[in-house]
Amino acid sequence: TYRIYSLLAEYEHPFGDLIKLSIGTRYSHVYNKNNSKENEVASLYNLHENRYALYIEGRFQWQKLTMKLGLRSEMFDKEYHRTEQIGTSYKENFFLPSFSFTYNATKDLQISLSGNNKVFLPSFNELTPITTYLNQYSYMTGNPLLKPTVRYDFGIGAVWMNKFNAKLEYYLVKNDRTAYTVQDEDNMQVLKYTYTNIGKTREFMGML
C-alpha cells in the first residue's frame, strides 16, 4: 500500500503594476505499508512521512530591470518501522532561496543572473525495503531513510539579438543518491545492492 495525501493553499496580490507578491503553503503525508515473506518468515514494513513547505516570492519590474526574489522552506519528518528491527526516523529542514535579475542593456542585448533550487524526492523503488533477488548470489533492496536530493543552480548569461546566447552555470547537489554494493550481513558470499546519499557534488557547465 502506497498513499500520498496533499493539501495546498496559495495567495497572490499585486501592488500596482511594478510589484507582485505570492505566498503559499503545502502539506503532504506519505504512507507506505508492505508485507513480505522470506523463508517462511513474514515481515511488515511501515513508513510514515510528513512534508511541510512554505514559500514566498516577489516580482519587481522597473524600467529595464526585472527581478524575482523567493524563499522556500521545506521540512521532511520520516518514521520507519520493520517487524524485526527497532524503528528509525530522521528530520530534515531545507531553506531554499532563489533569485533572478534580467537587465535589458540595449534593444539587442539582454543580461541575466539567476540562482534557484529544486528538491528531488526518492522514487518508490529507491525507498521500498522489499527484497528483490537477482540471482542466488545477489539481491536488491531500497533504503527507506534516503534523504531528498537538493540541487542549487547558479548562472550568468547574455543574449544578443535573440540569436547569440552565452551562459555559464554552476551546480551544487546536496544528498545526491547513488546505488552501491555491500556484503550481506548474514552471508558474506552474497552481495546486497541498495541506495545511499552522497554529501555534496559539484559541476560547472559553459554553453555558447
Residue pairs with C-beta under 8 A, 6 or more apart in sequence:
1 31
1 32
1 33
1 34
2 30
2 31
2 32
2 124
3 30
3 31
3 32
4 28
4 29
4 30
4 31
5 28
5 29
5 31
6 26
6 27
6 28
6 29
7 26
7 27
7 28
8 24
8 25
8 26
9 24
9 25
9 26
10 22
10 23
10 24
11 22
11 23
11 24
12 20
12 21
12 22
12 23
13 20
13 21
13 22
14 20
14 21
15 21
17 61
18 60
18 61
18 62
19 58
19 59
19 60
19 61
20 58
20 59
21 56
21 57
21 58
21 59
22 56
22 57
22 58
22 59
23 55
23 56
23 57
24 53
24 54
24 55
24 56
25 52
25 53
25 54
25 55
26 51
26 52
26 53
27 50
27 51
27 52
27 53
28 50
28 51
29 48
29 49
29 50
29 51
30 47
30 48
30 49
30 50
30 51
31 47
31 48
32 45
32 46
32 47
32 124
32 127
32 128
32 144
33 44
33 45
33 46
33 47
34 44
34 45
34 128
34 129
34 130
35 42
35 43
35 44
35 45
36 42
36 43
36 45
36 130
36 131
37 43
38 131
42 83
43 82
43 83
43 84
44 81
44 82
44 83
45 80
45 81
45 82
45 83
45 128
45 129
45 130
45 144
46 80
46 81
46 82
47 78
47 79
47 80
47 81
47 127
47 144
48 78
48 79
48 80
49 76
49 77
49 78
49 79
50 76
50 77
50 78
51 74
51 75
51 76
51 77
52 74
52 75
52 77
53 72
53 73
53 74
53 75
54 72
54 73
55 70
55 71
55 72
55 73
56 70
56 71
56 72
57 68
57 69
57 70
57 71
57 98
58 68
58 69
58 70
59 66
59 67
59 68
60 66
60 67
60 68
60 69
61 67
64 103
64 104
64 105
65 101
65 102
65 103
65 104
66 100
66 101
66 102
66 103
67 99
67 100
67 101
67 102
68 98
68 99
68 100
69 98
69 99
70 97
70 98
70 99
71 95
71 96
71 97
71 98
72 94
72 95
72 96
72 97
72 98
72 117
73 93
73 94
73 95
73 96
74 93
74 94
74 96
74 119
74 148
75 91
75 92
75 93
75 94
76 90
76 91
76 92
76 93
76 147
76 148
77 89
77 91
78 89
78 90
78 91
78 144
78 145
79 87
79 88
79 89
80 87
80 88
80 89
80 144
80 145
81 87
82 129
88 145
90 145
90 147
92 147
92 148
94 119
94 148
94 150
96 117
96 119
96 150
97 115
97 117
98 115
98 116
98 117
99 113
99 114
99 115
99 116
100 112
100 113
100 114
100 115
100 116
101 112
101 113
101 114
102 110
102 111
102 112
103 110
103 111
103 112
104 110
105 111
108 160
108 161
109 158
109 159
109 160
110 158
110 159
110 160
111 156
111 157
111 158
112 155
112 156
112 157
112 158
112 159
113 155
113 156
114 153
114 154
114 155
114 156
115 152
115 153
115 154
115 155
116 152
116 153
117 150
117 151
117 152
117 153
118 150
118 151
118 153
119 148
119 149
119 150
120 148
120 149
120 150
120 151
121 148
121 149
122 146
122 148
122 149
122 177
122 195
124 142
125 142
126 142
126 143
126 146
126 177
126 195
127 142
127 143
127 144
127 146
128 141
128 142
128 144
129 141
129 142
129 143
129 144
130 141
130 142
131 139
131 140
131 141
132 139
132 140
132 141
133 139
134 140
134 193
137 189
137 190
137 191
138 190
138 191
138 192
138 193
139 184
139 190
139 191
139 192
139 193
140 192
140 193
140 194
141 192
141 193
141 194
142 194
142 195
143 194
143 195
143 196
146 177
146 195
146 196
146 197
147 175
147 197
148 175
149 173
149 174
149 175
149 176
149 177
149 197
150 173
150 174
150 175
151 171
151 172
151 173
151 174
152 171
152 172
152 173
152 174
153 169
153 170
153 171
154 169
154 170
154 171
154 172
155 167
155 168
155 169
155 170
156 167
156 168
157 165
157 166
157 167
157 168
158 165
158 166
158 167
159 165
165 207
165 208
166 207
166 208
167 206
167 207
167 208
168 204
168 205
168 206
168 207
169 204
169 205
169 206
169 207
170 202
170 203
170 204
170 205
171 202
171 203
171 204
171 205
172 200
172 201
172 202
173 198
173 200
173 201
173 202
173 203
174 199
174 200
175 197
175 198
175 199
176 197
176 198
176 200
176 201
177 195
177 196
177 197
177 198
178 195
178 196
178 198
179 193
179 194
179 195
180 193
180 194
180 195
180 196
181 191
181 192
181 193
182 191
182 192
182 194
183 190
183 191
183 192
184 190
184 191
184 192
